[in-house]
């Protein structure tokens, strides 16, 4: 009976909760910076912040933002939140001015649990260099049916025009399996799902991406790097509801469950519901 009376007395306060919680916690305690790059949802440098699919992914070292996955560490050049894309740099990746051999490059492969959240963009071409005839690339693809192809207007035929090839001294072999594997094989990430130089028995690789509708004249003007698209698969609704009530998006200690951080308390939905649950819990012990 007493709790019922308290609830009646506090009803006007409960009606005002959205205004109270929304105004008192507008700062994003998880937003941070590394050099000149803003780190915001779904990414974070702080444990418990951001989306659980991106936990333990980014690290800031001497103002240099690094991206760490199973295939290695890459420098993050840019995070484009509008187009949901990251631009990565591998120092051992070949470009138009330098062919790097010896299998020193990282390639690109993510853990299976991360794969639904990120993948190289469809207009990102990977050019594998100096692959063995025993490479899985050339098994089951006889004749002209090799996986090598043109990706968004970028191909090995154009890449051969780069000055770096003049310094390598490698002979460009035929493009057909019957006359030996090609010195360079261009393909999309979707074609093989992982760029692993050791497993593919390749000496090096290059990666370039297109920024439509920008058109460039040749490989010397390509954008070299790995353009990775990311998404949170519909979970944006949870974060938008959280932020609309002044909360900050994060995840629980299990590294899986999403939570809304509301100052000194956490909620599994938003800060309004968290405030109400705390108030009702307090009333039950009165």
C-alpha positions as CSV (number, residue, x, y, z in Angstrom):
1,X,0.0,0.0,0.0
2,X,2.9,2.3,0.9
3,X,4.6,1.6,-2.4
4,X,1.4,2.3,-4.3
5,X,1.1,5.7,-2.6
6,X,4.7,6.5,-3.4
7,X,4.1,5.6,-7.0
8,X,1.2,8.0,-7.2
9,X,3.2,10.8,-5.6
10,X,6.1,10.2,-7.9
11,X,4.1,9.9,-11.1
12,X,4.7,13.5,-12.2
13,X,8.4,12.9,-11.7
14,X,8.3,9.7,-13.8
15,X,6.6,11.5,-16.6
16,X,9.5,14.0,-16.7
17,X,12.2,11.3,-16.8
18,X,13.0,11.5,-20.5
19,X,13.7,15.2,-20.1
20,X,15.9,14.7,-17.0
21,X,18.0,11.8,-18.3
22,X,18.3,13.3,-21.8
23,X,19.6,16.6,-20.6
24,X,22.0,15.5,-17.9
25,X,24.3,13.1,-19.8
26,X,24.9,14.5,-23.3
27,X,28.7,14.0,-23.3
28,X,30.1,10.8,-25.0
29,X,32.5,9.4,-22.6
30,X,33.7,6.8,-25.1
31,X,34.6,9.2,-28.0
32,X,38.4,9.6,-28.2
33,X,41.1,10.6,-30.6
34,X,44.4,9.2,-31.9
35,X,46.5,11.8,-33.7
36,X,44.0,13.5,-36.0
37,X,41.6,10.6,-36.3
38,X,38.3,10.6,-34.3
39,X,37.4,7.3,-32.7
40,X,33.7,6.9,-32.3
41,X,31.0,4.2,-32.4
42,X,31.2,1.4,-33.4
43,X,34.9,1.7,-32.7
44,X,36.7,2.5,-29.5
45,X,40.0,2.5,-27.7
46,X,38.4,1.9,-24.3
47,X,37.4,-1.4,-23.0
48,X,33.6,-1.7,-22.8
49,X,33.0,1.1,-25.3
50,X,31.7,0.8,-28.9
51,X,30.2,-2.3,-30.5
52,X,31.3,-5.7,-29.3
53,X,32.0,-6.8,-32.9
54,X,34.9,-4.3,-32.9
55,X,36.4,-4.9,-29.5
56,X,40.2,-5.2,-29.2
57,X,40.5,-4.0,-32.8
58,X,42.1,-0.5,-32.6
59,X,45.2,0.6,-30.7
60,X,46.8,4.0,-30.5
61,X,50.6,4.0,-30.4
62,X,52.4,7.3,-30.3
63,X,49.4,9.0,-32.0
64,X,49.4,6.4,-34.7
65,X,46.2,4.4,-35.0
66,X,46.7,0.7,-35.6
67,X,44.2,-2.0,-36.7
68,X,45.0,-5.5,-35.5
69,X,43.4,-8.7,-36.9
70,X,44.6,-12.3,-37.4
71,X,46.6,-11.5,-40.5
72,X,48.6,-8.7,-38.8
73,X,48.6,-5.0,-37.9
74,X,47.9,-2.2,-40.2
75,X,48.0,1.6,-39.9
76,X,44.7,3.3,-40.1
77,X,44.9,6.2,-42.5
78,X,41.2,7.3,-42.2
79,X,37.8,6.3,-40.8
80,X,35.0,7.5,-43.0
81,X,31.9,7.4,-40.8
82,X,29.6,8.7,-43.5
83,X,30.4,5.8,-45.9
84,X,31.3,3.3,-43.1
85,X,34.8,2.6,-44.4
86,X,38.3,2.4,-43.0
87,X,41.5,2.9,-45.1
88,X,44.4,0.8,-44.1
89,X,48.1,0.7,-44.9
90,X,50.4,-2.3,-44.9
91,X,54.1,-1.1,-45.1
92,X,55.1,-4.3,-46.9
93,X,52.5,-4.0,-49.6
94,X,53.7,-3.3,-53.2
95,X,52.7,-0.1,-54.9
96,X,53.4,1.4,-58.3
97,X,56.8,2.6,-57.2
98,X,57.9,-0.5,-55.2
99,X,57.4,-4.2,-55.6
100,X,57.9,-5.9,-52.2
101,X,58.7,-9.7,-52.4
102,X,59.6,-12.4,-49.9
103,X,56.1,-12.9,-48.5
104,X,56.6,-10.0,-46.0
105,X,53.2,-8.4,-46.6
106,X,50.3,-9.1,-44.3
107,X,47.7,-9.8,-46.9
108,X,44.2,-9.5,-45.3
109,X,42.3,-12.1,-43.3
110,X,39.9,-11.6,-40.4
111,X,38.8,-13.9,-37.6
112,X,35.6,-15.8,-38.5
113,X,33.6,-14.1,-35.8
114,X,34.6,-10.6,-37.1
115,X,33.9,-11.5,-40.8
116,X,30.2,-10.4,-40.6
117,X,31.2,-7.0,-39.5
118,X,33.9,-6.0,-41.9
119,X,35.2,-6.9,-45.4
120,X,37.2,-5.2,-48.1
121,X,35.1,-3.0,-50.4
122,X,33.8,-4.4,-53.6
123,X,35.9,-1.9,-55.6
124,X,39.1,-3.0,-53.8
125,X,41.4,-5.0,-56.0
126,X,44.1,-7.4,-54.6
127,X,47.0,-8.2,-57.0
128,X,48.9,-11.3,-55.9
129,X,52.5,-11.3,-57.2
130,X,54.8,-14.2,-57.9
131,X,52.5,-17.0,-56.9
132,X,53.6,-20.6,-57.3
133,X,52.0,-22.9,-60.0
134,X,51.0,-25.0,-57.0
135,X,49.1,-22.1,-55.5
136,X,45.4,-22.9,-54.6
137,X,44.6,-19.9,-56.9
138,X,45.4,-22.0,-60.0
139,X,43.9,-25.3,-58.9
140,X,40.6,-26.2,-60.5
141,X,40.7,-23.2,-62.8
142,X,42.2,-24.6,-66.1
143,X,42.8,-22.5,-69.1
144,X,41.2,-19.1,-69.3
145,X,39.0,-19.7,-66.3
146,X,41.6,-18.4,-63.8
147,X,40.2,-16.3,-60.9
148,X,42.3,-13.4,-62.1
149,X,40.2,-10.5,-63.4
150,X,39.6,-6.8,-63.8
151,X,38.1,-5.3,-60.6
152,X,36.5,-1.8,-60.9
153,X,38.7,-1.0,-63.9
154,X,42.0,-2.1,-62.2
155,X,43.9,-5.1,-63.4
156,X,47.4,-6.6,-63.6
157,X,47.6,-5.7,-67.3
158,X,47.6,-2.0,-66.2
159,X,49.7,-2.6,-63.1
160,X,52.5,-4.1,-65.3
161,X,52.9,-0.5,-66.6
162,X,54.2,0.7,-63.2
163,X,57.9,1.7,-63.1
164,X,58.4,-0.7,-60.2
165,X,58.2,-3.7,-62.5
166,X,61.3,-2.5,-64.5
167,X,63.4,-2.9,-61.3
168,X,62.1,-6.3,-60.2
169,X,63.7,-8.3,-63.0
170,X,61.0,-11.0,-63.0
171,X,59.8,-12.4,-66.3
172,X,56.1,-12.0,-66.9
173,X,54.8,-15.4,-67.6
174,X,51.8,-16.3,-69.7
175,X,48.3,-15.5,-68.5
176,X,47.0,-19.0,-69.2
177,X,47.6,-21.9,-66.8
178,X,48.9,-24.1,-69.6
179,X,51.9,-21.7,-70.2
180,X,52.6,-21.1,-66.5
181,X,50.9,-18.9,-63.9
182,X,50.8,-15.2,-64.4
183,X,53.3,-13.1,-62.6
184,X,50.4,-11.0,-61.2
185,X,46.8,-12.2,-60.5
186,X,44.2,-9.5,-59.7
187,X,41.0,-10.5,-57.9
188,X,38.4,-9.3,-55.5
189,X,38.4,-10.3,-51.8
190,X,35.0,-11.9,-52.4
191,X,36.6,-14.4,-54.8
192,X,38.7,-16.2,-52.2
193,X,37.6,-14.7,-48.8
194,X,41.1,-14.3,-47.4
195,X,44.5,-13.0,-48.7
196,X,47.0,-15.2,-47.0
197,X,50.4,-15.1,-48.8
198,X,51.7,-18.2,-47.2
199,X,48.7,-20.4,-48.0
200,X,48.4,-19.0,-51.5
201,X,52.2,-19.5,-52.0
202,X,52.7,-15.9,-53.3
203,X,55.8,-13.7,-52.9
204,X,53.9,-10.4,-52.5
205,X,50.8,-8.4,-53.1
206,X,49.4,-5.0,-53.8
207,X,46.0,-3.6,-53.0
208,X,44.2,-0.6,-54.6
209,X,40.8,0.9,-54.4
210,X,38.5,3.1,-56.4
211,X,36.8,6.2,-55.0
212,X,33.8,6.6,-57.3
213,X,32.9,8.7,-59.2
214,X,36.6,9.7,-59.4
215,X,38.3,8.4,-62.5
216,X,42.1,8.1,-62.7
217,X,44.3,7.7,-65.8
218,X,46.5,4.8,-64.8
219,X,48.0,2.7,-62.0
220,X,50.3,5.5,-61.0
221,X,47.2,7.4,-59.8
222,X,45.5,4.5,-58.1
223,X,44.8,4.7,-54.4
224,X,47.0,2.1,-52.8
225,X,45.8,0.6,-49.5
226,X,43.0,-1.6,-48.3
227,X,39.5,0.0,-48.1
228,X,37.4,-1.9,-45.6
229,X,33.7,-1.6,-45.3
230,X,32.1,-2.1,-41.9
231,X,28.6,-2.4,-40.5
232,X,26.8,-3.4,-37.3
233,X,24.0,-5.4,-38.9
234,X,20.9,-3.6,-37.8
235,X,22.1,-2.9,-34.2
236,X,22.2,0.8,-34.9
237,X,18.7,1.0,-33.5
238,X,19.9,0.1,-30.1
239,X,22.7,2.7,-30.2
240,X,20.4,5.4,-31.5
241,X,17.9,4.8,-28.7
242,X,20.7,4.8,-26.2
243,X,22.3,8.1,-27.4
244,X,18.8,9.7,-27.8
245,X,18.4,9.4,-24.0
246,X,21.9,10.8,-23.3
247,X,23.7,7.4,-23.0
248,X,26.8,6.0,-24.5
249,X,26.9,2.7,-26.5
250,X,29.0,-0.1,-25.1
251,X,29.1,-3.7,-24.3
252,X,29.1,-5.9,-21.1
253,X,31.9,-7.8,-19.4
254,X,31.1,-10.9,-21.5
255,X,32.2,-9.0,-24.6
256,X,29.0,-9.8,-26.4
257,X,26.0,-8.2,-24.8
258,X,25.3,-4.5,-25.8
259,X,24.7,-2.0,-23.0
260,X,23.8,1.6,-22.7
261,X,26.1,3.4,-20.3
262,X,24.2,6.1,-18.4
263,X,26.6,7.8,-16.1
264,X,27.0,5.7,-12.9
265,X,24.5,3.0,-14.2
266,X,24.1,0.7,-17.2
267,X,21.0,-0.3,-19.1
268,X,20.2,-3.1,-21.5
269,X,17.9,-0.7,-23.5
270,X,18.3,3.1,-22.9
271,X,18.9,5.6,-20.1
272,X,15.2,6.3,-19.6
273,X,14.5,2.7,-18.8
274,X,17.6,2.4,-16.7
275,X,16.5,5.4,-14.6
276,X,13.0,3.9,-14.2
277,X,14.3,0.5,-13.2
278,X,16.6,2.0,-10.6
279,X,13.8,4.1,-9.2
280,X,11.3,1.2,-9.0
281,X,14.0,-1.0,-7.4
282,X,14.5,1.7,-4.8
283,X,10.8,1.8,-4.1
284,X,10.6,-1.9,-3.5
285,X,12.9,-1.7,-0.6
286,X,11.1,1.2,1.0
